[in-house]
Amino acid sequence: MKRVADIMSLRGGRSSRRSNLPINRGLPRAILRLCSAPLRIYALAMTFMLLASCAPVDLNAPIPTFDTGVDSNTWAQIPAGEFYFGQHEDFESTEAYEIMITDVTAAQYADFLNAALAAGYVKVAERGDKIVGFYPGDEFRGVKHEEEIKAGDWSYIPLNDPSQRIKFDGAVFNVQSGYENHPMTNVTWFGAWGYCEYNNSRLPTEMEWEKAGRGPSTGSGSKRPFPWGEEILRENANFYSSRDPFEDMSSVGSRTTPVGFYNGQKYGDYQTLDSASPYGLYDMAGNVWQWTGNVYEGMHYRFMRGGSKDTYDMDLRLWVRNNATPIYFSPGVGFRCVR
Amino acid sequence: MQFVKNRFNYLFNSTKGLILVAIAMVGIITAVWGMLSGPMAEMGVREVVIKALGMKIVQAEREGRIIILYHSIAMALVAIETYMVTGLLKMKAFFKTAINAIITVGYILTMIFGMGFAYFGHNWAFHGVYIFGLSLIFFAGVLLVIALWPWNSEVYVTDMDYAHTKKGVDMERVAFFATAVTTVLSALFGAVPGSFYGHGFETFLAENIIRLPEKTTMEYSIIGHLHIMLALIAIMLTLIIGRWLNFKGVWHKIAMPMMILGTIVLNLGVWGVVTPLEPVAHMVIYVGATPSMLAALFLLIWSWGKLIREGTAHIQKPSFAQKMGALLHDPLKFGPTWQMLFMNFTTSGIGIFMAIRLEQIFRVWPAREERIELTGHWHALSAIIATIILMYYGDMIGLKGKVRQLYGWFILIFSDIALAAVTVFEMKRLFITEAAQQPLVNGLMYAIDFGLGMLLVLLAVVMVWRLTDLFNPKGRWTEEVDHELAQEVSK
């Protein structure tokens, strides 16, 4: 009992000075000595790293330019029929349709804006900070958290965002040099919807999008989580810290790659894997999230698929969904059309 | 043989030994499975670990794997808290032995066979044993409820400094009892949908369905389950820390009824999400959370006051600096309540801010951003719970002097740096765009990874020390084998 009382009396720092128990010797004391220098180094390193974290980012830093050889004007034929849909592999089917084999590029979108502006399909907002176009609105049911999307002019793209790659000089839209064959980003759902409508097409439904990425329900690998198969390697797609030639994690972070980049070609020293889907679509995993066309009852959110340059590989699985309000835009969100 | 028998007796038949085993198990799981995500995955360590250990990772089963991983760690934490409760509170020896034995077998089976099933191929016998382990833990919980029955004159308070009823019923014990009862009932909220969703691989993570306007009863049940279980683990730990510090006096008399009320109302609110009361369930949850958090605040006020009083008792008129010195003198006594306060910045504050500015801010961002806030704030709460347990454990194993200071401040500083960085990371979209965020993200990730990494290093050092101690015939373990936590409650 005395031993117990001794130990109990030694709780707390002050009383410990009276301690002669073995606990004050041996390993813990050695650790104390051992830790002192590394702790100082750690504190210095942390200070340095926190200061580095305040460094400004040059959003217009030069990027490599590569011709992928993939034509963004090509459409893939998707036959009618069943496919595995969702994480738990439900059977679903669609009618036949065509879908773009790549995301809409910045060059394609600039061409659209020039034509649409001339035709009066889009206009520059009063403040001059964005391009707007008409959207006929959605049925509003007043469900909890639902926001009304009324008929009227909605934002297509912002013009004042520093990461916007489409530049407007007051008359003509041009693409920032080097980004011509990169996916169009910083585009709202309305801007994606408007592009497809103007070109006699539409945004894919979630089912159409997933089928195009996953392939038919017959044949080997039909339950594949990624467009190319079961596993993902860095050379398959552009995702967070995938070490592609466009990425610089010390400053600008992950950037978009040209559409169709992961086609098995070698770009300089960088060898890609051919990562097309069974129907020949590129970038159905990674690079940019892709807007889909469904307007669901009781919610104003629009869904995106495919993951992006900014997400970990788990978000590149074909069934993973993301969503945002239709006015949301980001350097990591683009789209493609179906018809 | 005697060598093994003595060590086995310490590790599995003494409160401190049982806690040591559980902490070691959690440490191993955290260290190994922590290498499968985040920066370790970025550096390619994940692939090496998967190959080295022969893991079978199927992409479609990620959500199910993570749910089993969460449960494996959580069950060990629940076991640690149970050991602390049985070690601190009066109960019949039979109950104490039975509860500790059953929950130990339960969490070890859950952890080994659950992780075996989830990560090393689908051996369905493993899945069965995993479920059996969870069932044992549930049964131990039922026994704990019986053992904690407070309306028994043998456990009535004799010292009137503690919260009590006119008849002498120990209100603190009622609070323990209420927490245990509601924990057992709330476990069913996970068990029922867990059965519904089958093998754990046709399920979902709650953060992925938050924006769907219509959710099924089973989906609500899972969302409610994960929130309330974490809250109850935190409430039980608050009560445990209060008992260890010997919480009493006026603050105790105010805090305990509030803790009881808060726990019950909080649970009613969470259970309400699967009833027609769903539209007002959140309001009930807020009403319940408020008194629980106030009770924790009263514990903080009382314990800091006590630390200052005792630390400056020899000074006639202590200055502010001397009071602060006394408050911060013992990090292991100051730390747990500081972490409870810090939790308000990393968890409660974030949660409340999200709730009141949901439409204006968070629902304008994409769902994946909202997911970061959600998962971030409950990971932060889990980490805070772990650090509080580690600080109590540091006191339990008799750390003293500079080692005690180093151990305590190491935990406090590194965990708080990491968790503060997590909080800034969650909220970064308020002040930086996606395009310009990378240097900030890098800085925050270094702070998070180094902070948490250093905690794991500290834990590893303690575990190595405890392991080497076991080989010493007169090691620390020989003293701990007969010690009970109730004997070591602060005066």
Interface residues (C-beta under 8 A of the other chain):
Chain A: R3 V4 I7 M8 L10 R11 G12 G13 R14 S15 S16 R17 S19 L21 P22 I23 N24 L27 P28 R29 I31 L32 C35 Y42 A45 M46 M49 L50 A52 S53 C54 A55 P56 V57 L59 Q87 H88 E89 V143 K144 H145 E146 E147 D161 P162 S163 K223 P225 F226 E230 E231 Y240 S241 M249 S250 S251 V252 G253 S254 W289 G298 M299 Y301 M304 D310 T311 Y312 M314 D315 R317 R321 N322 N323 A324 T325 Y328 S330 P331 G332 V333
Chain B: S37 A41 E42 Q59 A60 R62 E63 E202 N208 R211 L212 P213 E214 G311 H329 D330 K333 L358 E359 R363 V364 W365 P366 A367 R368 D395 I397 G398 L399 K400 G401 K402 V403 R404 Q405 L406 F410 I417 T433 E434 A435 A436 Q437 Q438 P439 L440 V441 N442 G443 L444 Y446 A447 F450 M454 V461 V464 W465 T468 K474 R476 E479 D482 H483 Q487 E488 S490
